[in-house]
Amino acid sequence: MPKKITRKTASKNLPINKDDCEVASQLNTSPAQTLPPQMASQADQPSSNFDATNQEEVATANQVTNSTASQEEIATANPATNSTASQEEVATANPATNSTASQEEVATANQTSLYEEAITQAKHNEKPSNIVIHQTIVKTDTPQINVYKKVVSLEGFICLALIAGGVIAFGLIMGFTNSLNTMFNTAFHLLTNTVWYLLALIVLMGALSGILNEFGVTSIANKVFSPLMRPLYGMPGATSVAILTSFLSDNPAILTLGNDKNFARYFKKYQLAALTNIGTTFGMGLIVIVAMSSVKGEHFSLAILIGLLAVVLASIVTTRLMLFKTKRVFGKDQPAVEEDTSATVDLLKYREVRQGSVMSRLFSAMLDGGESGVKIGLGIIPGVLIIATLVLMLTNGCPEGGYSGAYGEGIGFITKVGQFLMPVLNPLFGFNSPEAIAVPLTSLGSAGAAVSLVPELAKSGMLTPNNIAVFTSMSMFWSGYLSTHVSMMDTLHFRNLVGWSIAFHTIGGLLAGILANWLFNLVALFL
C-alpha cells in the first residue's frame, strides 16, 4: 500500500498554494510571515490531535461511530483511545472524542480562512514593491558524446607530417636553433609587452561593465535599442540584450542567455539559430575598441567609429542571410521553447541585482566585473601566444644582419602572399603594405591576438587611419569565430547549421572590412 505523504508548514499542517507562495516571495517574505498576528499566534500553538493531511484527500471523523477507518482514508487520532495506529492508517477515536475532533476542524478552518485573507491582502499589494525575488535552477540535458577512432589511423600520420614539415621549413630558412629561439622570444615578448597590457585594460573595462549592469545603465541602453531589432535584424527586441552582453565581454556570453528558457521564449526557433552569428559579431567589441584607441594617430578615433558602423551594417546582412536559411529549415512559426507557464520573471521588465546597500552593490559589481575581466584576459593568452607568434614568424622577414634567434625574425611567407594579392587588397581594404593582411587573418582565430599585432605595425609606420577602421571592423566581427563557432552552435543544439553559420560569418567579415575602408574614404573627402 502506498504511503501517505504529509506536507507541513510552521507547526500546522496546512495546504500550500503555489500562487500564494509566489505572492509571498514578491514581498520578500515566507508564507508564514504574511500571516496576521492572530493567525501567527494560533499557528505557534502545538497540535496533539490533528497529525496529518494529504493533498489528494483528507478524511475527518464527523459521525458517531466505533468502526475503524479504511486504508484509503486518514482519520483524526485521539490519544485517549487504546488502539495503536500503524504507518499506513490512523484509527478513528471513540464517539466521545468526536466533539474534540469537531473543534479541531473549526480551528483549522479558521486558520485557513485567515491565511487566505492574508494572501488576498498581499495580492491587493498594500505594501507596494518593485523587487521580484526569483530563483532560477538551470539544468542542462545535453548528453556527453564520446567519439572513438582507431588507435592507429591516417590522421595521425598526416598530423606528424604537417608538424615535421613546418619545423623543417622554418629550420631550413632560419636554422633550427634560431627558429626555436625566435619562437620563444616572440612568445615572451607578446606576453610581457602585450598580454599584460591588454589584461589591465580588460580588468578595468570589466569593472566598468559590472557597474553599468548593476545599476541599470545597460538596461536603459537595451530599452533604447530594442525597438530597432525587428526592423533591422528581423529579430525580437530581446536580441539587444545578447548584443550588449557580447559587446561587454566575449562571444560565448550569449550561451547563458540562449540556454535560459525565460530569454529564449521570445524567439522563434529559426531566430534562435542566428543568435550565434549576431553575438559573435559584437563579441570582444569593447576590448577591441579600447585596444585600438591606445594606438595614437591622426583621425584614428574617427576611424574606430567608422569601423564600428561597418560592423553594424555587415551584421545586418549576415543575420538576414542566416535567417533566410534557418527559416527554410525550421519554418517561421515553430517556437524556440515550449511555453512555460511557470516563468515568473520577464527579463525585458526586470533585471537581477545584488542584495545589500548601494555601496555594497557598487564594490561587489566592481570586483565581480574585474574578476570576469581577469578570466577573459587570461583566456586570450593561448590565442595571443600561439596564433600571434606563428603569424609574426610567418610575416616578419630576415633582418639585415642575418638570423640570430631574436624577436621580430621570420620567413616572410604572409608578406609574399600579401604582395601577390595587393592588386585586390588595396582597392577593397585599403592596405598599403602586405604586412597588414596579418591582422584580419589572425582575427579568424583570436581577436586578442589580432589587436596585439597593431602596435607592432604602428611602430613600423605602416598604419593609416583607414587601416585602423578596417582592423577594428574585421577584428570585432570575426573575433576568433573559427575557434568558437562550432562549440557555440553545438551548445545551442544547432550543430547541423555550423557550416552555414561559418560561411555567412566569413562573408560578413569581408563585407565589414570593405565597408569600413570605403566609408572612411568617403568621410575623408570632407575632412
C-alpha positions as CSV (number, residue, x, y, z in Angstrom):
1,M,0.0,0.0,0.0
2,P,1.5,3.4,-0.9
3,K,2.5,5.6,2.0
4,K,0.7,8.8,2.7
5,I,2.8,12.0,2.2
6,T,2.4,14.8,4.6
7,R,3.5,18.4,3.8
8,K,3.9,20.7,6.8
9,T,4.1,24.4,7.2
10,A,5.0,26.0,10.5
11,S,3.6,23.8,13.2
12,K,0.3,23.2,11.5
13,N,-0.4,21.0,8.5
14,L,-1.9,23.5,6.1
15,P,-2.1,23.0,2.3
16,I,0.3,25.3,0.4
17,N,-1.0,27.1,-2.7
18,K,1.7,27.8,-5.4
19,D,0.3,31.2,-6.4
20,D,0.2,32.3,-2.8
21,C,3.9,31.4,-2.4
22,E,4.8,33.4,-5.4
23,V,3.0,36.5,-4.0
24,A,4.7,36.0,-0.7
25,S,8.1,35.7,-2.5
26,Q,7.5,39.0,-4.2
27,L,7.1,40.6,-0.8
28,N,10.4,39.1,0.2
29,T,8.7,37.1,3.0
30,S,7.9,33.5,3.6
31,P,4.2,32.3,3.6
32,A,4.3,32.1,7.4
33,Q,5.5,35.7,7.6
34,T,2.4,37.0,5.7
35,L,0.0,35.8,8.4
36,P,-1.8,38.3,10.6
37,P,-0.8,38.3,14.3
38,Q,-3.9,36.4,15.4
39,M,-3.1,33.6,12.9
40,A,0.5,33.5,13.8
41,S,-0.3,33.0,17.4
42,Q,-2.6,30.2,16.5
43,A,0.0,28.7,14.2
44,D,2.5,28.6,17.1
45,Q,0.3,26.5,19.3
46,P,1.1,22.8,19.3
47,S,-1.4,20.3,17.9
48,S,-1.9,17.0,19.6
49,N,-4.9,15.6,17.8
50,F,-4.5,16.8,14.2
51,D,-1.5,15.0,12.8
52,A,-1.6,14.5,9.1
53,T,-3.1,16.0,5.9
54,N,-2.9,14.6,2.3
55,Q,-3.1,16.7,-0.8
56,E,-5.4,14.2,-2.5
57,E,-7.9,13.6,0.3
58,V,-8.4,14.5,3.9
59,A,-10.9,12.4,6.0
60,T,-12.2,13.6,9.3
61,A,-14.5,11.9,11.8
62,N,-17.9,13.6,11.7
63,Q,-20.2,10.8,12.7
64,V,-20.7,8.9,16.0
65,T,-19.1,5.5,15.1
66,N,-16.8,2.9,16.6
67,S,-15.8,1.5,13.3
68,T,-12.1,1.5,12.1
69,A,-11.1,3.8,9.2
70,S,-10.2,2.1,5.9
71,Q,-6.8,2.2,4.4
72,E,-7.9,4.9,1.8
73,E,-8.9,7.4,4.4
74,I,-6.9,9.5,7.0
75,A,-8.9,9.9,10.3
76,T,-8.2,12.1,13.2
77,A,-6.4,10.3,16.0
78,N,-7.2,10.8,19.7
79,P,-4.6,9.9,22.3
80,A,-7.4,8.8,24.6
81,T,-8.1,5.7,22.6
82,N,-6.4,2.4,23.3
83,S,-5.9,1.4,19.7
84,T,-2.4,1.6,18.1
85,A,-2.0,3.5,14.7
86,S,0.1,1.9,12.0
87,Q,2.1,3.9,9.5
88,E,-0.4,3.2,6.7
89,E,-3.6,4.0,8.6
90,V,-4.8,6.0,11.6
91,A,-7.7,4.7,13.7
92,T,-10.7,6.8,14.5
93,A,-11.3,7.7,18.1
94,N,-14.4,6.6,20.1
95,P,-17.6,8.6,19.9
96,A,-16.7,10.6,23.0
97,T,-13.8,12.2,21.1
98,N,-15.9,13.4,18.2
99,S,-16.7,16.7,19.8
100,T,-13.0,17.3,20.2
101,A,-12.4,16.5,16.5
102,S,-15.1,19.0,15.5
103,Q,-13.4,21.7,17.5
104,E,-10.1,20.8,15.7
105,E,-11.9,21.2,12.3
106,V,-13.2,24.6,13.2
107,A,-9.8,25.8,14.4
108,T,-8.2,24.5,11.2
109,A,-10.9,26.2,9.1
110,N,-10.3,29.5,10.9
111,Q,-6.6,29.3,10.3
112,T,-7.1,28.5,6.6
113,S,-9.5,31.5,6.3
114,L,-7.0,33.8,8.0
115,Y,-4.3,32.6,5.7
116,E,-6.4,33.2,2.6
117,E,-7.3,36.6,3.9
118,A,-3.6,37.5,4.3
119,I,-2.8,36.3,0.8
120,T,-5.7,38.4,-0.5
121,Q,-4.3,41.5,1.2
122,A,-0.9,40.7,-0.3
123,K,-2.4,40.4,-3.8
124,H,-4.0,43.8,-3.4
125,N,-0.4,45.0,-2.8
126,E,-1.0,47.0,0.4
127,K,2.8,47.1,0.5
128,P,3.9,48.2,-3.0
129,S,7.2,46.6,-4.1
130,N,9.3,46.9,-7.2
131,I,11.5,44.0,-6.3
132,V,11.0,40.5,-7.6
133,I,12.8,37.7,-5.9
134,H,13.3,34.8,-8.2
135,Q,15.4,31.7,-8.0
136,T,16.4,30.0,-11.3
137,I,17.7,26.5,-11.4
138,V,19.4,25.8,-14.7
139,K,19.6,22.2,-15.8
140,T,21.4,21.1,-18.9
141,D,20.2,17.9,-20.5
142,T,22.8,17.8,-23.3
143,P,24.3,14.3,-23.4
144,Q,28.0,13.9,-23.4
145,I,29.0,12.1,-26.6
146,N,32.3,10.2,-26.7
147,V,33.8,9.7,-30.1
148,Y,36.3,6.9,-30.7
149,K,38.7,6.2,-33.5
150,K,41.3,3.5,-34.2
151,V,44.5,3.8,-32.2
152,V,46.5,4.0,-35.4
153,S,44.8,6.0,-38.2
154,L,45.6,8.1,-41.2
155,E,45.1,11.4,-39.4
156,G,48.0,10.6,-37.0
157,F,50.4,10.3,-39.9
158,I,49.1,13.5,-41.5
159,C,49.5,15.5,-38.3
160,L,53.0,14.2,-37.9
161,A,53.9,15.1,-41.5
162,L,52.5,18.7,-41.1
163,I,54.3,19.3,-37.8
164,A,57.6,17.9,-39.2
165,G,57.1,19.9,-42.4
166,G,56.6,23.1,-40.5
167,V,59.7,22.6,-38.3
168,I,61.8,21.7,-41.3
169,A,60.6,24.7,-43.3
170,F,61.5,27.1,-40.5
171,G,64.7,25.3,-39.8
172,L,66.0,25.3,-43.3
173,I,65.4,29.0,-43.7
174,M,66.2,30.3,-40.3
175,G,68.2,27.5,-38.8
176,F,66.7,25.1,-36.3
177,T,68.3,26.8,-33.2
178,N,67.4,30.3,-34.4
179,S,63.8,29.3,-35.3
180,L,63.3,27.8,-31.8
181,N,64.9,30.8,-30.1
182,T,62.8,33.3,-32.2
183,M,59.6,31.4,-31.3
184,F,60.3,31.5,-27.6
185,N,61.5,35.1,-27.6
186,T,58.4,36.2,-29.7
187,A,56.0,34.5,-27.3
188,F,57.8,36.0,-24.2
189,H,57.7,39.5,-25.8
190,L,54.0,39.2,-26.6
191,L,53.3,38.0,-23.0
192,T,55.2,40.8,-21.2
193,N,54.6,43.7,-23.6
194,T,51.1,43.0,-25.0
195,V,49.2,40.5,-22.9
196,W,49.7,42.1,-19.5
197,Y,48.8,45.5,-21.0
198,L,45.6,44.0,-22.5
199,L,44.9,42.3,-19.2
200,A,45.0,45.6,-17.3
201,L,42.6,47.2,-19.9
202,I,40.2,44.2,-19.8
203,V,40.1,44.2,-15.9
204,L,39.3,47.9,-15.8
205,M,36.7,47.6,-18.5
206,G,35.2,44.6,-16.8
207,A,34.8,46.6,-13.6
208,L,33.1,49.4,-15.6
209,S,30.7,47.0,-17.3
210,G,29.9,45.4,-14.0
211,I,28.8,48.8,-12.6
212,L,26.8,49.6,-15.8
213,N,25.0,46.3,-15.5
214,E,24.3,46.5,-11.7
215,F,22.8,50.0,-11.8
216,G,20.7,49.6,-14.9
217,V,22.6,51.7,-17.5
218,T,22.9,48.6,-19.7
219,S,19.1,48.1,-19.3
220,I,18.4,51.7,-20.4
221,A,20.6,51.1,-23.5
222,N,18.6,47.9,-24.1
223,K,15.3,49.8,-24.0
224,V,16.7,52.4,-26.4
225,F,18.0,49.9,-29.0
226,S,15.4,47.1,-28.5
227,P,12.8,48.7,-30.9
228,L,15.4,48.6,-33.7
229,M,16.0,44.9,-33.6
230,R,13.0,43.7,-35.6
231,P,13.1,46.2,-38.5
232,L,16.9,46.0,-38.9
233,Y,17.7,42.3,-38.0
234,G,14.3,40.6,-38.1
235,M,15.0,39.5,-34.5
236,P,12.9,40.1,-31.3
237,G,13.7,43.0,-29.1
238,A,15.4,40.7,-26.6
239,T,18.3,40.4,-29.1
240,S,19.6,43.7,-27.9
241,V,20.4,42.1,-24.5
242,A,22.6,39.5,-26.3
243,I,24.4,42.2,-28.3
244,L,25.2,44.3,-25.3
245,T,26.3,41.2,-23.3
246,S,28.7,40.1,-26.0
247,F,30.0,43.6,-26.6
248,L,30.9,44.0,-23.0
249,S,32.5,40.5,-22.7
250,D,33.2,37.8,-25.3
251,N,31.3,35.6,-27.9
252,P,30.3,32.7,-25.6
253,A,28.5,35.2,-23.3
254,I,25.3,34.6,-25.3
255,L,25.3,30.9,-24.4
256,T,23.9,31.7,-20.9
257,L,21.1,33.7,-22.5
258,G,20.4,31.2,-25.2
259,N,20.0,28.4,-22.7
260,D,17.8,30.4,-20.4
261,K,14.1,29.5,-21.2
262,N,12.9,32.8,-19.9
263,F,15.0,34.5,-22.5
264,A,14.6,32.0,-25.4
265,R,10.8,32.1,-25.2
266,Y,10.9,35.5,-27.0
267,F,12.4,33.8,-30.1
268,K,11.2,31.5,-32.8
269,K,13.4,28.5,-33.4
270,Y,14.8,29.9,-36.7
271,Q,15.7,33.2,-34.9
272,L,17.5,31.5,-32.0
273,A,19.7,29.7,-34.5
274,A,21.0,33.1,-35.7
275,L,21.9,34.2,-32.2
276,T,25.5,32.8,-32.5
277,N,26.2,35.0,-35.5
278,I,24.9,38.2,-34.1
279,G,26.6,37.6,-30.7
280,T,29.9,36.8,-32.3
281,T,29.6,39.9,-34.5
282,F,29.9,42.2,-31.4
283,G,32.0,39.9,-29.2
284,M,35.0,41.5,-27.6
285,G,33.7,44.8,-29.0
286,L,34.6,46.9,-26.0
287,I,38.1,45.4,-25.7
288,V,38.9,45.8,-29.4
289,I,37.8,49.5,-29.3
290,V,39.8,50.2,-26.2
291,A,42.9,48.4,-27.6
292,M,42.6,50.3,-30.9
293,S,42.2,53.6,-29.0
294,S,45.6,53.1,-27.4
295,V,47.3,53.5,-30.8
296,K,48.0,57.1,-31.4
297,G,47.5,58.7,-34.8
298,E,45.6,61.4,-36.7
299,H,41.9,60.7,-37.2
300,F,42.3,57.3,-35.5
301,S,39.3,57.9,-33.2
302,L,37.1,58.7,-36.2
303,A,38.4,55.6,-37.9
304,I,37.3,53.4,-34.9
305,L,33.8,54.9,-35.0
306,I,33.5,54.2,-38.7
307,G,34.8,50.6,-38.1
308,L,32.0,50.1,-35.5
309,L,29.4,51.4,-38.0
310,A,30.7,49.0,-40.6
311,V,30.2,46.2,-38.1
312,V,26.6,47.1,-37.5
313,L,25.9,47.3,-41.3
314,A,27.6,44.0,-42.0
315,S,25.9,42.3,-39.1
316,I,22.5,43.1,-40.5
317,V,23.5,41.3,-43.8
318,T,24.9,38.3,-42.0
319,T,21.9,37.9,-39.7
320,R,19.5,38.2,-42.6
321,L,21.3,35.6,-44.6
322,M,21.3,33.2,-41.6
323,L,17.6,33.8,-41.0
324,F,16.8,33.1,-44.7
325,K,18.5,29.7,-44.3
326,T,17.1,28.8,-40.8
327,K,13.5,29.8,-41.8
328,R,13.6,27.3,-44.6
329,V,14.9,24.6,-42.2
330,F,12.5,25.2,-39.2
331,G,9.7,27.3,-40.6
332,K,8.7,30.7,-39.2
333,D,6.1,29.5,-36.6
334,Q,8.0,26.9,-34.6
335,P,8.8,28.3,-31.1
336,A,12.3,28.1,-29.7
337,V,11.0,26.5,-26.5
338,E,7.6,25.2,-25.3
339,E,5.6,27.8,-23.5
340,D,6.5,27.7,-19.8
341,T,3.7,28.9,-17.6
342,S,5.8,28.7,-14.5
343,A,8.1,31.6,-15.7
344,T,7.6,34.4,-13.2
345,V,10.2,37.0,-14.2
346,D,10.1,38.9,-17.5
347,L,13.7,39.7,-18.5
348,L,12.6,42.6,-20.5
349,K,10.8,44.2,-17.5
350,Y,13.1,43.2,-14.6
351,R,16.8,43.0,-14.1
352,E,18.7,41.0,-11.5
353,V,20.6,42.9,-8.9
354,R,22.7,42.1,-5.9
355,Q,21.5,42.3,-2.3
356,G,22.7,44.9,0.1
357,S,23.2,48.6,0.3
358,V,24.2,50.8,-2.6
359,M,27.9,50.9,-1.6
360,S,27.9,47.1,-1.1
361,R,26.4,46.6,-4.5
362,L,28.9,49.1,-6.0
363,F,32.0,47.4,-4.7
364,S,30.6,43.9,-5.4
365,A,29.9,44.9,-9.0
366,M,33.4,46.4,-9.5
367,L,35.1,43.4,-8.0
368,D,33.0,40.8,-9.8
369,G,33.4,42.7,-13.1
370,G,37.1,42.9,-12.6
371,E,37.2,39.2,-11.8
372,S,35.4,38.4,-15.1
373,G,37.9,40.7,-16.8
374,V,40.7,38.6,-15.4
375,K,39.1,35.4,-16.8
376,I,38.7,37.0,-20.2
377,G,42.3,38.4,-20.1
378,L,43.7,35.0,-19.1
379,G,41.6,33.3,-21.7
380,I,43.2,35.3,-24.6
381,I,46.7,34.2,-23.6
382,P,46.7,31.0,-25.5
383,G,45.4,32.7,-28.7
384,V,48.0,35.5,-28.4
385,L,51.0,33.4,-27.6
386,I,50.2,30.6,-30.1
387,I,48.5,32.2,-33.0
388,A,50.2,35.6,-32.9
389,T,53.6,34.0,-32.5
390,L,53.0,31.9,-35.6
391,V,51.6,34.8,-37.6
392,L,54.5,37.1,-36.7
393,M,57.1,34.4,-37.7
394,L,55.2,33.9,-41.0
395,T,55.1,37.7,-41.6
396,N,58.5,39.0,-40.5
397,G,61.5,38.5,-42.7
398,C,65.2,38.2,-42.3
399,P,66.9,41.1,-40.6
400,E,69.8,42.9,-42.2
401,G,72.5,41.2,-40.1
402,G,71.0,37.7,-40.6
403,Y,69.1,35.4,-38.3
404,S,70.1,35.4,-34.6
405,G,67.1,33.9,-32.9
406,A,65.9,37.3,-31.6
407,Y,62.3,38.6,-31.6
408,G,61.0,40.0,-34.9
409,E,62.5,37.5,-37.2
410,G,60.7,35.1,-39.5
411,I,60.4,33.7,-43.0
412,G,58.2,36.4,-44.6
413,F,55.6,34.0,-46.1
414,I,52.5,36.1,-45.4
415,T,54.3,39.2,-46.7
416,K,54.9,37.4,-50.0
417,V,51.2,36.3,-50.2
418,G,50.2,39.9,-49.4
419,Q,52.4,41.3,-52.2
420,F,50.8,38.8,-54.6
421,L,47.3,39.9,-53.5
422,M,47.9,43.6,-53.3
423,P,46.1,44.4,-56.6
424,V,42.9,43.1,-54.8
425,L,43.7,44.1,-51.2
426,N,44.4,47.7,-51.9
427,P,41.1,48.7,-53.6
428,L,38.9,46.6,-51.3
429,F,40.6,47.1,-47.9
430,G,42.9,50.0,-48.5
431,F,46.0,48.1,-47.4
432,N,49.2,49.9,-48.4
433,S,51.6,47.3,-47.1
434,P,51.4,43.5,-47.5
435,E,52.1,43.0,-43.7
436,A,48.6,44.5,-42.9
437,I,46.9,41.3,-44.1
438,A,48.3,39.6,-40.9
439,V,45.7,41.4,-38.6
440,P,42.5,40.1,-40.3
441,L,44.0,36.7,-40.8
442,T,44.8,36.5,-37.1
443,S,41.3,37.6,-36.1
444,L,40.0,34.4,-37.6
445,G,41.4,32.6,-34.6
446,S,41.6,35.3,-31.9
447,A,40.6,38.9,-31.6
448,G,43.1,39.5,-28.8
449,A,45.9,38.1,-30.9
450,A,44.8,40.3,-33.8
451,V,44.9,43.6,-31.8
452,S,48.2,42.6,-30.3
453,L,49.7,43.0,-33.8
454,V,48.5,46.5,-34.3
455,P,51.1,48.3,-32.1
456,E,53.9,46.5,-34.0
457,L,52.6,47.8,-37.3
458,A,52.2,51.3,-35.8
459,K,55.9,51.3,-34.7
460,S,57.0,50.4,-38.3
461,G,54.9,53.3,-39.7
462,M,52.7,51.1,-41.8
463,L,49.3,52.2,-40.3
464,T,46.9,54.6,-41.9
465,P,43.5,55.7,-40.5
466,N,41.6,53.6,-42.9
467,N,43.7,50.6,-41.8
468,I,42.5,51.3,-38.2
469,A,38.9,51.3,-39.4
470,V,39.3,48.0,-41.3
471,F,41.2,46.4,-38.4
472,T,38.5,47.5,-35.9
473,S,35.6,46.2,-38.0
474,M,37.2,42.8,-39.0
475,S,38.7,42.1,-35.6
476,M,35.4,42.7,-33.9
477,F,33.3,41.0,-36.5
478,W,35.3,37.8,-36.7
479,S,36.8,37.8,-33.2
480,G,38.1,34.3,-33.4
481,Y,34.9,32.8,-34.7
482,L,36.7,29.8,-36.2
483,S,37.7,28.7,-32.7
484,T,34.3,29.3,-31.0
485,H,31.5,28.9,-33.6
486,V,31.4,25.1,-33.6
487,S,31.1,24.8,-29.8
488,M,28.6,27.6,-29.6
489,M,26.3,26.2,-32.2
490,D,26.6,22.8,-30.7
491,T,25.7,24.1,-27.2
492,L,22.6,25.8,-28.6
493,H,21.6,22.5,-30.4
494,F,22.1,23.7,-33.9
495,R,25.1,21.5,-34.9
496,N,23.6,20.8,-38.4
497,L,23.9,24.5,-39.2
498,V,27.5,25.1,-38.3
499,G,28.7,25.1,-41.9
500,W,26.2,27.7,-43.0
501,S,26.8,29.9,-39.9
502,I,30.6,29.9,-40.5
503,A,30.1,30.6,-44.3
504,F,27.8,33.6,-43.7
505,H,30.1,34.9,-41.0
506,T,33.1,34.8,-43.3
507,I,31.1,36.8,-45.9
508,G,30.1,39.3,-43.2
509,G,33.7,39.9,-42.0
510,L,34.9,40.6,-45.5
511,L,32.0,42.9,-46.1
512,A,32.7,44.7,-42.8
513,G,36.3,45.4,-43.9
514,I,35.3,46.6,-47.3
515,L,32.6,48.9,-45.9
516,A,35.0,50.3,-43.3
517,N,37.5,51.2,-46.0
518,W,35.0,52.8,-48.4
519,L,33.1,54.7,-45.6
520,F,36.3,56.2,-44.2
521,N,37.5,57.3,-47.7
522,L,34.0,58.9,-48.2
523,V,34.2,60.7,-44.9
524,A,37.9,61.7,-45.6
525,L,36.7,63.7,-48.6
526,F,35.1,66.2,-46.2
527,L,38.0,66.4,-43.7
